[in-house]
């Protein structure tokens, strides 16, 4: 060991049980080979399929072992160094003063084996290669000790996860009932459209076309009143199919939310907001308050009617995976959202004077969508039902756009910009002026005709760079607002 290595610390390896947990990652990386294996098996070439499967599995095992054997990390006096790579070696140094916090997550198998994945959150823009700054599998006790060690060396107050004393009350938490309710609200039109498309393309092959009477004839008992009604009327079969798809969509939303947000808990720490959640995969993530760039409050016509919203914080730090938006309240009341904002020293949105955007936002969309009437008319000559469905869809799209325009607005509230948008998917953006990195004024061919322009505000985030904007303002208003905001930067 060289003198430099001694200064960095004693080398440590991943837990030997990574040889088991790492197989899951290897199986995901083999996904491209599954199609070839399936093709050979379907064409009767079982020998080639077995050879490809055995060779891929052997290569995966060897790759996992070599990764584990060549991976080392050292905890020194001022930094953590991670050495990885089988052929090409990478030596990555992470100074303690650059680490915002240490995030711990556990999948189902890791929980059974007492292991955890540790990620050092630095807020650096390192692409999507999160594994370069992470320890894939170490003992949970070691992970918690390492997190406390990092926090202590950064001068932060240490809050051990495992303690004999009860924890302080969270600033926000969700019980099982609220998680299930959030799942019902997480049903989306995109899921419904995907399910409908799947039934129309694969339904006949799989025998799962809920809109065909044949499916209900094979599913329901003959002679039952419901079966007779569905078999006698195609319209009733279509209604039954729609109800079935909605039920499947609701079940999918509930299941997905339950897996992700079970036992959701948000606590205030010395450096930020600590979020813990998950049913099978447990995650423990801290959002540094100093790196928060914007807040987004989301709701919809149904959720809003019952007084529910969600709160996301856009941050320089990444959330799980490569997300730049941290969900800190999946389903909350206005007073709960206000309390969370108060904990990060942000003001809640009170009565402000909203400025409307240009009607060009709705007119430009209407003109473009109406161009679809010509092919729809031609299609209706051959398939009248398709033409009627297209007309209904176009009418719904235009109506939704005009409803969104009625709600769209912006306001300057001292040192921040507020933007209210959407009708079906409603958002309220709270954007501190200090977070704006750039301002673009853009005009299209249509917007110039309508005398409008769009403003786009560039904001740094954990994904690298993202943007928010006001899509349509009178041209002179857009220029004046841009000049006013640029004056704030001077």
Secondary structure, DSSP 8 states (H G I E B T S, - for coil): --HHHHHH---B---TTHHHHHHHHHHHHTHHHHHHHHHHHHTT-HHHHHHHHHHHHHHHHHHHHHHHHH-EEEE-SSEEEEEE-SSS-EEEEEEGGG--EEEEEE-HHHHHHTEEEEEEE-----TT-GGGGEEEEEEHHHHHHHHHHHHHHTT-----SS-SS-----SEE--HHHHHHHHHHT--HHHHHHHHHHHHHHHHHHT--TTSHHHHHHHS-TT-HHHHHHHH-HHHHHHHHHHHHHHHHHHHHHHHHHHHHTT-EEEE-SSEEEEEE-SSSEEEEEEEGGGEEEEEEEE-HHHHHTT-EEEEEEESS--STT--EEEEEEEE-HHHHHHHHHHTT-----S---EE--THHHHHHHHHHHTTHHHHHHHHHH-HHHHHHHHHHHHHHHHHHHHHHHH-EEEEETTEEEEEE-SSSEEEEEEEGGGEEEEEEE--HHHHHTTEEEEEEEEEETTEEEEEEEEEEEHHHHHHHHHHHHHHH-
